[in-house]
Amino acid sequence: MRIVIADAHRVFAEVLTSLLKKAGHDIVGCPKDLGSTVSIIKREQVDACVLDLGLPGGGQVESIEQAVASAPRTAFVVLAESADAERLADAVAAGVRGVALKSDDLVEILRVLAGATSVRAANRVHPNAVLSMSAQTGLGQRGRRRQSTEPGQFLTQREREALSRLVRGESTTSMARSMGVQLSTARSHVDAVLTKLGVHTRLEAVAFAVREGLVDIDWLAEAAGSARDGPRAVSS
């Protein structure tokens, strides 16, 4: 596995690099900030990025979200100093594939890495990130309650637009054209919607959106009314 280790703490990065190399992995680089991390990932063929939440620029949800979106073929696994429920929940919402703590042993970190990359390699949308046992404990009831009581709270404006277009029955091609983006970008928006809503298919996303009132569906009633009225004759 080709891995980038983006960690603000040099000693920790060196230790983790040594351990991962002994486990048979190839360490592509050890950048000190998020911008350099993204540059390496774009330049090299990287399977996974181990991202320190304490990295300059790496602790903000928007920054992580942008990094993940810029490298859809790379599985991002975040490492945190502590099991802060808010920060871990934000990281999961940003689209990372794995979460572990720096206090976890190597076996647990390797398990999270393997799980995160297998999800990416299988090209499947996973509703939840792969979590270490300590990260699961850290998220606890607070993180689960936050997600369940505020469905769709982590969707960006563009993701909400994509969800609305899914409800309208638009294809990915039509969505990309309407939103003025590349087809790959439209797919990324849809994948992010499925992940953040915790569903596996577009149909499930539509059902969830309608049930939870995440999108405006007034147009459905208008469409139904037009269908009942049928075509009207135009006088000459």
LUMLOTI-551236 format. One record per residue: residue number from 1; residue in one letter; x, y, z of N, C-alpha, C in turn. Coordinates in steps of 0.1 Angstrom, whole numbers, plus 5000, padded with zeros to 4 digits. Each point is the difference from the previous one (the first is absolute). Layout:
// LUMLOTI-551236
PT,NUM,A,X,Y,Z,X,Y,Z,X,Y,Z
...
This chain:
// LUMLOTI-551236
PT,1,M,5008,4988,5000,4992,5012,5000,5009,5013,5000
PT,2,R,4997,5009,4991,5007,5013,5000,4993,5010,5008
PT,3,I,5008,5005,5010,4993,5008,5011,5008,5014,5001
PT,4,V,4992,5010,5002,5006,5013,5004,4996,5002,5015
PT,5,I,5010,5004,5008,4998,5003,5014,5002,5015,5002
PT,6,A,4988,5006,5002,5000,5015,5002,4998,5003,5015
PT,7,D,5011,5002,5007,5000,5002,5014,5008,5012,5004
PT,8,A,4995,5007,5010,5007,5012,5004,5011,4997,5010
PT,9,H,5000,4988,5005,5010,4996,5010,5011,4991,4993
PT,10,R,5012,5006,4998,5010,4993,4993,5004,4986,5006
PT,11,V,5001,4999,5013,5004,4988,5006,4990,4989,4998
PT,12,F,4987,5004,5003,4989,4991,4998,5000,4995,4985
PT,13,A,5001,5009,4991,5000,4996,4985,5011,4991,4997
PT,14,E,5012,5002,5006,5011,4991,4997,4998,4986,5006
PT,15,V,4994,5000,5012,4998,4987,5006,4989,4992,4992
PT,16,L,4989,5007,4996,4990,4994,4993,5005,4995,4986
PT,17,T,5008,5009,4994,5006,4996,4987,5008,4987,5001
PT,18,S,5009,4999,5011,5008,4988,5002,4991,4988,5002
PT,19,L,4990,5001,5008,4991,4989,5003,4993,4995,4987
PT,20,L,4995,5010,4992,4992,4996,4988,5009,4994,4990
PT,21,K,5012,5005,4999,5010,4994,4991,5003,4985,5003
PT,22,K,5001,4998,5013,5003,4986,5005,4988,4991,4997
PT,23,A,4988,5006,4999,4988,4993,4997,4999,4997,4985
PT,24,G,5009,5006,4992,5000,4997,4986,4994,5011,4991
PT,25,H,4998,5012,5006,4993,5011,4993,5011,5010,4995
PT,26,D,4996,5007,4989,5009,5010,4994,4996,5013,5004
PT,27,I,5008,5008,5007,4997,5013,5004,5005,5010,4990
PT,28,V,4990,5007,4993,5003,5009,4989,5006,5013,5005
PT,29,G,4995,5005,5011,5005,5013,5005,4994,5003,5014
PT,30,C,5006,5010,5007,4996,5004,5013,4999,5015,5001
PT,31,P,4990,5006,4993,4998,5014,4999,4996,5006,5014
PT,32,K,5003,5013,5001,4997,5007,5013,4988,5009,5000
PT,33,D,4993,5001,4988,4988,5008,5000,4990,4994,4990
PT,34,L,4988,5004,5000,4990,4994,4991,5002,5003,4986
PT,35,G,5004,5012,4996,5003,5003,4986,5010,4991,4994
PT,36,S,5011,4998,5007,5011,4991,4995,4995,4986,4999
PT,37,T,4991,4996,5009,4994,4987,5000,4992,4997,4987
PT,38,V,4992,5010,4997,4991,4999,4988,5009,5000,4987
PT,39,S,5011,5008,5000,5008,5000,4989,5007,4987,4997
PT,40,I,5005,4993,5011,5006,4987,4999,4990,4990,4994
PT,41,I,4988,5000,5006,4990,4990,4996,4996,5002,4985
PT,42,K,4999,5012,4996,4997,5003,4986,5012,4995,4990
PT,43,R,5012,5001,5006,5012,4997,4991,5003,4985,5000
PT,44,E,4998,4994,5011,5003,4986,5002,4987,4991,5000
PT,45,Q,5002,4987,4998,4989,4991,5001,5000,4995,5015
PT,46,V,4990,5006,5007,5000,4998,5015,4987,4992,5003
PT,47,D,5002,4989,5008,4988,4992,5004,4993,5006,5012
PT,48,A,5008,5005,5010,4995,5005,5012,5008,5012,5005
PT,49,C,4993,5009,5007,5006,5011,5007,4997,5000,5014
PT,50,V,5010,4999,5009,4998,5001,5014,5001,5014,5004
PT,51,L,4989,5006,5004,4999,5015,5002,4999,5003,5015
PT,52,D,5009,5008,5005,5000,5004,5014,4990,5012,5001
PT,53,L,4990,4999,5009,4991,5011,5001,5006,5013,5006
PT,54,G,5012,4998,5005,5008,5012,5005,5009,5006,4990
PT,55,L,4999,4995,4987,5009,5005,4989,4995,5014,4997
PT,56,P,5009,5009,4997,4996,5014,4995,4990,4999,4989
PT,57,G,4988,5005,5001,4990,4999,4990,4992,4988,4999
PT,58,G,5004,4990,5009,4993,4987,4999,4989,4998,5010
PT,59,G,4998,5010,5009,4990,4998,5010,4986,5006,4997
PT,60,Q,4999,5007,4989,4987,5006,4996,4992,4991,4991
PT,61,V,4987,4999,5002,4992,4991,4993,5001,5003,4985
PT,62,E,4999,5013,4996,5000,5004,4986,5013,4996,4993
PT,63,S,5011,5001,5008,5013,4997,4994,5001,4985,4997
PT,64,I,4996,4992,5010,5000,4985,4998,4991,4996,4989
PT,65,E,4988,5006,4999,4990,4997,4990,5006,5003,4986
PT,66,Q,5007,5011,4999,5006,5004,4987,5011,4990,4996
PT,67,A,5008,4996,5010,5011,4991,4997,4995,4986,4996
PT,68,V,4989,4996,5007,4994,4987,4996,4994,5000,4986
PT,69,A,4993,5011,4997,4994,5002,4987,5010,5001,4989
PT,70,S,5012,5005,5003,5011,5002,4989,5007,4987,4997
PT,71,A,4998,4990,5009,5007,4987,4998,4991,4988,5003
PT,72,P,4990,4998,4991,4990,4990,5002,5006,4985,5001
PT,73,R,5012,4998,4994,5006,4987,5000,5008,4997,5012
PT,74,T,5002,5010,5009,5008,4998,5012,4991,4999,5012
PT,75,A,5002,4990,5009,4993,4999,5012,5006,5008,5011
PT,76,F,4993,5010,5005,5005,5008,5011,4997,4994,5014
PT,77,V,5010,4999,5008,4998,4994,5014,5006,5011,5009
PT,78,V,4991,5005,5009,5005,5011,5009,5005,4994,5013
PT,79,L,5010,5006,5006,5005,4996,5013,4998,5012,5009
PT,80,A,4994,4998,5012,4998,5011,5009,5007,4998,5013
PT,81,E,5004,5011,5006,5007,4999,5013,4991,4994,5011
PT,82,S,4987,5004,4999,4990,4995,5010,4987,4997,4994
PT,83,A,4991,4994,5007,4987,4995,4995,4990,5012,5002
PT,84,D,5003,5011,4994,4990,5011,5000,4989,4997,4991
PT,85,A,4988,4998,5006,4988,4996,4992,4997,5009,4988
PT,86,E,5001,5014,5003,4996,5009,4990,5010,5000,4988
PT,87,R,5013,4999,5003,5010,5000,4989,4999,4987,4992
PT,88,L,4998,4989,5007,5000,4987,4993,4987,4999,4991
PT,89,A,4989,5005,5005,4988,5001,4993,5001,5009,4987
PT,90,D,5007,5011,5002,5002,5009,4989,5009,4993,4989
PT,91,A,5010,4993,5004,5009,4993,4991,4992,4990,4992
PT,92,V,4991,4992,5007,4992,4990,4993,4991,5007,4990
PT,93,A,4994,5011,5004,4991,5008,4992,5007,5005,4987
PT,94,A,5013,5003,5002,5008,5005,4989,5003,4990,4989
PT,95,G,4998,4987,5003,5002,4990,4990,5012,4991,5002
PT,96,V,5006,5001,5012,5012,4991,5002,4995,4985,5001
PT,97,R,5009,4991,4997,4996,4986,4999,5004,4992,5013
PT,98,G,5008,5007,5009,5004,4993,5012,5004,5010,5011
PT,99,V,4998,4996,5012,5003,5009,5012,5007,4991,5010
PT,100,A,5012,5005,5005,5007,4993,5011,5006,5011,5009
PT,101,L,5004,4996,5012,5007,5009,5009,5015,4997,5000
PT,102,K,5008,5010,5003,5015,4998,5000,5004,4990,5011
PT,103,S,4991,4999,5010,5003,4991,5011,4997,4985,4997
PT,104,D,4993,4998,4988,4997,4986,4996,5013,4993,4996
PT,105,D,5000,4986,5002,5012,4993,4997,5001,4998,4984
PT,106,L,5011,4996,4995,5002,4999,4986,4990,4990,4994
PT,107,V,4997,4989,5006,4991,4990,4995,4986,5006,4997
PT,108,E,4996,5009,5010,4987,5006,4998,5000,5011,4989
PT,109,I,5011,5007,4999,5002,5010,4989,5000,4993,4986
PT,110,L,5007,4989,4999,5001,4992,4988,4986,4994,4996
PT,111,R,4992,4996,5010,4987,4995,4998,4991,5011,4994
PT,112,V,5001,5012,5005,4992,5011,4995,5005,5004,4986
PT,113,L,5013,5000,4997,5005,5003,4987,4996,4989,4990
PT,114,A,5000,4988,5003,4996,4989,4991,4985,5001,4997
PT,115,G,4992,5003,5010,4986,5001,4998,4997,5012,4992
PT,116,A,5006,5011,5002,4997,5012,4992,5004,4998,4986
PT,117,T,5012,4994,4997,5004,4999,4986,4992,4989,4993
PT,118,S,4995,4990,5007,4992,4989,4993,4987,5006,4996
PT,119,V,4994,5009,5008,4988,5006,4996,5002,5008,4987
PT,120,R,5011,5008,4999,5003,5008,4988,5003,4991,4988
PT,121,A,5008,4989,5002,5004,4992,4989,4987,4993,4994
PT,122,A,4991,4997,5009,4988,4993,4995,4990,5009,4993
PT,123,N,5004,5013,5000,4991,5010,4993,4986,5000,5006
PT,124,R,4999,4999,5013,4987,5000,5006,4999,5012,5009
PT,125,V,4988,5005,5002,4998,5011,5009,4996,4994,5014
PT,126,H,5009,5003,5010,4998,4995,5013,4993,5010,5009
PT,127,P,4989,4997,5006,4992,5010,5008,5008,5005,5012
PT,128,N,5010,4992,5005,5007,5005,5012,5015,4997,4998
PT,129,A,5008,5009,5006,5015,4998,4999,5003,4988,5009
PT,130,V,5012,4994,4997,5005,4989,5008,5007,5006,5012
PT,131,L,4995,4997,5012,5005,5006,5012,5008,4990,5009
PT,132,S,5010,5005,5007,5007,4992,5010,4991,4999,5012
PT,133,M,5002,4990,5008,4992,4999,5012,4999,5012,5009
PT,134,S,5012,5007,5002,5000,5011,5008,4993,5012,4994
PT,135,A,5000,5001,4986,4993,5010,4993,4985,4998,5001
PT,136,Q,4996,4988,4999,4985,4997,5002,4996,5004,5014
PT,137,T,5008,4997,5010,4996,5004,5014,5000,5015,5001
PT,138,G,5009,5007,4993,5000,5014,5001,4988,5007,4994
PT,139,L,4996,4994,4988,4988,5006,4994,4988,4998,5009
PT,140,G,4998,4988,5005,4990,4997,5010,4986,5004,4996
PT,141,Q,4992,5002,5010,4986,5003,4998,4998,5015,4995
PT,142,R,5009,5008,5004,4999,5014,4995,5001,5002,4985
PT,143,G,5010,4993,4994,5001,5001,4986,4988,4994,4992
PT,144,R,4995,4988,5005,4989,4993,4994,4988,5009,5001
PT,145,R,4997,5006,5012,4989,5008,5002,5000,5012,4991
PT,146,R,5012,5006,4998,5001,5012,4992,4996,4997,4986
PT,147,Q,5004,4988,4995,4997,4997,4986,4986,4996,4998
PT,148,S,4994,4993,5010,4986,4996,4998,4990,5011,5002
PT,149,T,5003,5010,5009,4991,5011,5002,5001,5011,4989
PT,150,E,5010,5000,4993,5002,5011,4990,5004,4993,4987
PT,151,P,4991,4993,4993,5003,4993,4988,5004,5010,4989
PT,152,G,5011,4996,4993,5005,5008,4989,5007,5013,5004
PT,153,Q,5003,5002,5013,5006,5012,5004,5014,5003,4994
PT,154,F,5006,4989,4996,5014,5002,4995,5001,5002,4985
PT,155,L,4988,5000,4993,5000,5001,4985,5004,5015,4997
PT,156,T,5009,5001,4990,5004,5013,4995,4988,5005,4991
PT,157,Q,5001,5013,4996,4990,5006,4991,4999,4992,4987
PT,158,R,5012,4996,4994,5000,4993,4987,4994,4986,5002
PT,159,E,5003,4994,5011,4995,4986,5003,4985,5001,5002
PT,160,R,4995,5010,5006,4985,5002,5001,4994,5001,4987
PT,161,E,5007,5008,4991,4994,5002,4986,5000,4986,4993
PT,162,A,5011,4993,5002,5001,4986,4993,4988,4991,5006
PT,163,L,4998,5001,5013,4989,4992,5006,4987,5004,4994
PT,164,S,4997,5013,4999,4988,5005,4994,4998,4995,4986
PT,165,R,5011,5000,4992,4999,4995,4986,4998,4985,5000
PT,166,L,5005,4993,5010,4997,4985,5001,4985,4998,5002
PT,167,V,4994,5008,5009,4986,4999,5003,4992,5002,4987
PT,168,R,5005,5009,4992,4993,5003,4987,5002,4990,4990
PT,169,G,5008,4990,5003,5002,4989,4990,5011,5003,4990
PT,170,E,5009,5010,5002,5010,5003,4990,5011,4989,5000
PT,171,S,5005,4997,4988,5012,4991,4999,5012,5008,5004
PT,172,T,5011,4993,5002,5013,5007,5003,5004,5009,4989
PT,173,T,4998,4996,4988,5004,5008,4988,4992,5013,5000
PT,174,S,4987,4998,5002,4991,5012,5000,5004,5009,5012
PT,175,M,5003,4994,5011,5003,5008,5012,5013,5008,4997
PT,176,A,5010,4994,4994,5013,5007,4997,4997,5011,4991
PT,177,R,4992,4998,4990,4997,5011,4990,4993,5012,5007
PT,178,S,4990,4996,5008,4992,5011,5007,5008,5007,5010
PT,179,M,5009,4994,5007,5008,5006,5011,5013,5007,4994
PT,180,G,5002,4997,4987,5012,5006,4994,5013,4995,5005
PT,181,V,5000,4986,5002,5013,4994,5005,5003,4988,4992
PT,182,Q,5012,4994,5002,5004,4988,4993,4992,4988,5005
PT,183,L,4999,4990,4992,4992,4988,5003,5006,4994,5013
PT,184,S,5013,5000,5001,5007,4994,5011,4997,5007,5013
PT,185,T,4999,5014,4999,4996,5008,5011,4986,4997,5005
PT,186,A,4991,4999,4990,4986,4996,5004,4999,4987,5007
PT,187,R,5008,4990,4995,5000,4987,5007,5006,5002,5014
PT,188,S,5010,5008,5002,5005,5002,5013,4990,5006,5010
PT,189,H,4992,5010,4995,4989,5006,5008,4990,4989,5004
PT,190,V,4997,4991,4991,4990,4990,5003,5005,4990,5010
PT,191,D,5013,4996,4998,5006,4991,5009,5001,5006,5014
PT,192,A,5003,5013,5001,5000,5007,5013,4987,5000,5007
PT,193,V,4989,5002,4992,4987,5000,5005,4996,4987,5006
PT,194,L,5003,4989,4993,4997,4987,5005,5008,4997,5012
PT,195,T,5012,5004,5001,5009,4997,5011,4994,5007,5013
PT,196,K,4998,5013,4998,4996,5009,5011,4986,4996,5005
PT,197,L,4991,4995,4991,4986,4996,5005,5000,4986,5005
PT,198,G,5011,4993,4998,5001,4986,5005,4991,4990,4992
PT,199,V,4999,5003,4987,4992,4991,4992,5009,4994,4989
PT,200,H,4995,4989,4993,5008,4993,4990,4997,5003,4986
PT,201,T,4987,5004,4997,4996,5002,4987,4993,5014,4998
PT,202,R,4999,5004,4988,4994,5013,4997,4985,5000,5004
PT,203,L,4993,4989,4998,4986,4998,5004,4999,5002,5015
PT,204,E,5009,4994,5008,4999,5002,5014,5003,5015,5004
PT,205,A,5009,5006,4993,5003,5015,5002,4987,5008,4998
PT,206,V,4993,4997,4989,4988,5007,4996,4989,4998,5011
PT,207,A,4998,4988,5004,4991,4997,5011,5003,5007,5013
PT,208,F,5013,5000,5003,5004,5006,5013,4998,5015,4999
PT,209,A,5003,5006,4988,4998,5015,4999,4986,5004,5001
PT,210,V,4991,4992,4993,4986,5004,5001,4994,4998,5014
PT,211,R,5004,4989,5006,4995,4997,5013,5004,5010,5011
PT,212,E,5013,5004,4999,5005,5010,5010,4999,5014,4996
PT,213,G,4993,5003,4988,4998,5014,4996,5013,5007,4997
PT,214,L,5010,4993,4994,5012,5007,4997,5000,5008,4987
PT,215,V,4990,4997,4991,4999,5008,4988,4985,5005,4998
PT,216,D,4999,5010,4992,4987,5005,4996,4993,4991,4990
PT,217,I,4988,4995,5004,4993,4991,4991,4987,5006,4995
PT,218,D,4998,5013,5002,4987,5006,4995,4997,4997,4986
PT,219,W,5011,4999,4992,4999,4998,4985,4993,4987,4997
PT,220,L,5001,4990,5010,4993,4987,4998,4985,5001,4999
PT,221,A,4995,5009,5009,4985,5002,5000,4996,5007,4987
PT,222,E,5008,5009,4995,4997,5007,4988,5000,4990,4988
PT,223,A,5011,4992,5000,5001,4990,4989,4988,4990,5000
PT,224,A,4996,4996,5012,4989,4991,5001,4987,5006,4995
PT,225,G,4998,5013,5004,4989,5007,4995,4999,5002,4985
PT,226,S,5012,5002,4994,5001,5001,4985,4996,4987,4994
PT,227,A,5005,4989,5006,4998,4987,4994,4985,4997,5001
PT,228,R,4993,5004,5011,4986,4997,5001,4992,5008,4990
PT,229,D,5004,5012,4998,4992,5009,4990,5002,4995,4986
PT,230,G,5011,4994,4997,5002,4995,4986,5003,5012,4991
PT,231,P,5003,4997,4987,5003,5010,4990,4987,5008,4997
PT,232,R,5002,5013,4999,4989,5009,4996,5001,5004,4986
PT,233,A,4988,5001,4994,4999,5003,4986,5003,5015,4998
PT,234,V,5007,5003,4990,5003,5014,4997,4991,5005,4989
PT,235,S,4992,5011,5002,4991,5005,4990,5008,5007,4989
PT,236,S,4995,4998,4988,5006,5006,4989,4995,5015,4998
